[in-house]
């Protein structure tokens, strides 16, 4: 019996995780990557379920965390379960956040100033209290995507880089491949996991998947002479430490809920402000700016993931929080594309079908 031929458009975290799962399930996989900047490469890399809009989305994010633990048993992927410390809010807002998380069963606890100082001795201003999220972690998104692709290749997948998909090959009302300047690539099924490019690709078939314009600037310092033990969500902004020792922070404060359609400041000004916040947070460290990276977050119009079949033979998957959800989406997309919708996949994906935008 011949293998199902599947083309995956996009080599970011969603495309790579899906390609790995499809290849693991026996599909003949071709990943096509146009070589342009990926949101994955500029991702902050925080795996969490502490920021959510409704109970269904909270449950999805919790399962996203669980899926990374499953993935780590199958593959060596760089995820560090640091836990998170949060003092983004204070006063009544802090209490509301904590009670909301406790109500849904999220593992969290309130720490006082002494406990925070003991856990994070390099902090300058130590808050009066913070919420610790024990289940959270940080991922190295680019490395994870490349390791997923490498694992898929070992299972027989191929990766074609630098190819720009211009449209789709249609036959008998079924998508049967993709069109590029170099020719047609045939397939039984196609997955569009092209991030912000998903809307444009689908529009050629008059399929609606409206996306928001949400740029993000992420700042990375030179190696910092300090040790950060958690990912931090502070009133100064979000901060994590990379394996290199560098610190990373989004230029916008409250990055998780940032709804700006453009950067608030010129990138150089934004970087200067971010560095000033980091120096205030870690006054004993000598911090120097290393890089600023701009990415456009793939966020469907209502803010929630869009995952599912959009036409016969054509599947789409795009979302913000692709890092938190990446391992889980790989599992679910692979199963649905090869075996169809099941009670288990529908349990997680039913609220997020792209058909809601039709």
N, C-alpha and C positions, 0 to 999 in steps of 0.2 A: 504493500500500500504506500503510495507516494505521500510525502510530507506536505502539510499545508504551507503554501508559500505566503509569507507575510512580510510586508514592507512597513518599517517604522520610520516616520519622518520626525527627526529630532533626536539629538543625542544628549540632552540634558538629563536630569535625574529621573523624570517620568519616562522618557523614551528608553533610557538605559535600563531601568528597573523592569520595564515591560518587555524589552528585548530579552533580558536574562530569563524572565519567567516563561516567555514564549518558547525560547530555545530549550529550556529545561523540560517543557511539556512536549517537546518533539517537533516543533515547527521549524520550517526552513526560513530563517530570518535574514532580512537585509535591512540594516540601519542606514538611513541617508541623512547626512548632516551637511548643512550649507556652509559651515565654517564661520558663521557670524557669531557675535557675542551672545552667550547664553546667560539667562537669569541665574542659572545654577552657579556660574563662576563668580558671581557677585553676591551670592546669598550669605546672610549672617550665619546660617547653619544651626539655628536653635531648634531642637526637637522638643515640642511642648504641647500641652493641652490646657494651659492655664489662661489662654486668651481664646474665647469662643463666643458665638452669638446666640446659640440655642442648644438645647440638650442633645439633639441629633448630631450637631456638628461637634460638640464636646465628645460624644461617644466615638465618632469617627476619628478624632485626633487621639483619643486614648488608645484605640485599636492601632493607630499609626505607630505609637510608641511600642506597643506589643510586637508589631510586625518587624521592627528593627531588631528586637531580641531574637526573633525567628531567623531573620536574615543573617545575623552574626553567627548562628549555628551552622549556616550553609556556606558562608563566605567571609573572608577576612576584610571587613570594612571598617574604616576609622570612625567609630562613634565612641565618645567618652561620656559615661553617665555621671557627670559632675554634680547634677542637681542644680536648681536655680535659686537665687535669692532676689526677692522683689520688694522694693520700697518706692515704687513708682507713685503710689498714692500715700496720703497721710490722713490722720483724723478719721472722720466718719467714712470717707471713701475707702480708706484702708480696711475698715471693719466690714463694709459692704462687700468688698472684693473677697475677703477671707471667708465670710459666712456663705457667700455664693459658691465658692469652691468646695467648702465642707459639705454643703447641701447636696452636691452632685457626687460626693465621695472621692474627690481628688485628694491624693496624699499630700498634705501640707501641714505646716506648723508655724506658729509665731515664735520668733526668736527676739530676745531683748538685746540691748546694746552690748552687754558683756559677751553674750554668745556669738554675736555677729563679729565682734572684734577678735574673738578666739579663732573663728573659722577663716576670717579674712584679715590678717594682721597688717597687710599693706595698704588697707584703706586709710584715707585721710579722714574726712568727715564721716563718722559712723552714725547711722540713723538710730533713732530711739528704739525702733523695732522694724522687723522685716518678716516676710513670709518665705519660708523655705519650701521649695518644691522638690521632693526627694526623687521623683521618677524621671526628671528631665535630663537632657544631655545635649551635647554639641556634636555635630557632624562636620566632616571635611568634604563639602559637596562635590567639588571637582574630582577629588580622588575617588570618592564613592562611585560617581558616574563612570569614571574610566575603569575601575575594577569590575563593575557590573558588565561593561562592554567587553572587557578582556575575558570574563567568565563566559559570556555569551559566545564569544569567538571560539573558545575551547570546546563549546558544545556544538559548533558548526555554523554559527552565525557569521555574516560578513558585514563590514562597516565600509560605506562609501562616503568619503569626506569631500567637501567642496562642490557637491552637486545641489543645484537649486531646483527644487520641485516647482514647476510652473502650473501644473494642473493635474487632472486625473484622467485615466483611460476608462471609458465606460463602454460596456457591451451588454445588450439585452437588459438594460435597467440596473445593471450590477457594476460596481467599481471593480476593475480588473487590473489596476496598476497605476503608475504615475508617469507624467510627462516631464521631461527635462530638456534642456537645450541639446544634450548629448543623445537623446532618444527616449524611447518608452521602456520602462521597467515593469514587467508583468508580475502580478500577484493575485492570490485568491482573496486576500484581505489587506487593507491598508489602515494603519494607525497614524493619526495626525497628533503628534505630541510636540508641536512646534512653538510652544509658549505664546508670545504675543503675535507670532505670525499665523496662528491658527485661524483667526477671524478672516484674514485675507484669503487664505487657501480655500476655506469653505465657501466664501462668498462667490467664488467662481461657479459653484453649483447651486447658487441661490439658497444656501443653508445659512441661517442666522445664528451666530454665536457672538454677540456684542461684547467687547472688551473695554475695560476702563484704562485710561492713560495714567499710570502710576510710576513715575521714575523714582529711583532710589539711588542715593550716593552713599557708598560704604567706604569708611576710612580705615586704613591699616597703618599702625605705627612701625617704627623700627623696633628691633628686639628690646623688650622692657626688662629691666632688672628688678623684677618682682614676680610673685607667684600668686595667680588668681585661681582659686579652687572651685568656683562656681561660675555659671553664666549669670550676669547681673542685669536686673531691670530696675534702674534707679531713677530718681528725679532728675538726674543729669543725663539720662539716656541709657541705652542698653550697651553692655560691654562683655566681651569674651576674650579669652587668650587663645591664640593659635599654638599649634605644636612647636612652632619656631620661637615662641616667646613673645611675639608681637601681639599687640592688642588690636582688636577690631571693634568698631562702633558705627552704626548708621549715623549719617549726618543729621537726620531729623530725630528729635526727642519723641518718644512714644511711637516708634517705628511700626509696631504691630497694628496700630490703629490709624496710621497716617493715610489720609485721603486726598492729599494734595495732587493736583494735576501737573504741577511743575515744581522745580526746586524753589524753595523760598528765597535762596540767595545764590549769587554767583558761586560756582563750585569752589573757587579759591577761598571765598569768604566763609562758605559752609564748612570747609575743611579746617580753617582757622578756628571757627567757633567750636567745632567738635574737639579739636586738640586742646582748646582752653578748658573745656569741660573735663577732659581726661586728666589734665594736669591738676585741676581742682580736686578731682576724685583721688588721685594718687600723687600728692604733693612731694613725696620723697623720691619719686622716680624721675629720671632724666628721659623725657619722652620726645621723640622726634617723628615727624610725619614721614611715612615711606610711600604709600600709594593712596590714590583716590580712584574708585571704580564706579562708573555709572551703569546701571542696569534698568531695564523696564520690566516691572513685575507683571506676570501674566494673571490678570484678575478679571474673571467674567463680570458682567455688568452688575449682578446682584451680590457680588463678593464671594460667592460660594463656588466650589469646584463644578466643572462641567465634564462629565465622563459618561460615554456610552455610544451606541451606534447612532449615526446621523443619516445614513443611507445604506442600502444593501451593499455589504462588503467594505463599508467605510466606518471607522470608529474614531472618536475624538476624545482627547483628555488634556485639559488645561486647568490650571488652578494656581492661586497663591498658596503659601504653605506647602509648596511642593516638596520641601525638605522633610517636614514633619510627616507628610502623607506618602512620600515616595516609595518606601518599601511596601506599604499596604497596597498602593495603587498598582504596583508591578504584579503582585499576587492576583488581584481582582481582575485587572485588564487581561492578563494572560489567560485566565480561566474563561472569562466571558467570550473572548475572541475565538478561542478554540472549541469551547464546549457549550457556549450559549449562556443566557441568563439563568441563574439558579437561585434558590431561596437564600443561600448564603451570600452570593454577590449582591442580590437585590436588597438584602438587609442593610448593607452599607451604602449602596449607590443609588437606590430608588429616589431619594430626594434631590439628586444632583444630575439628572439626565439633561442633556443639551436641548431636548425637545421642549423644555419650559420656555425657551426663547422664540419658538416658532410663531 
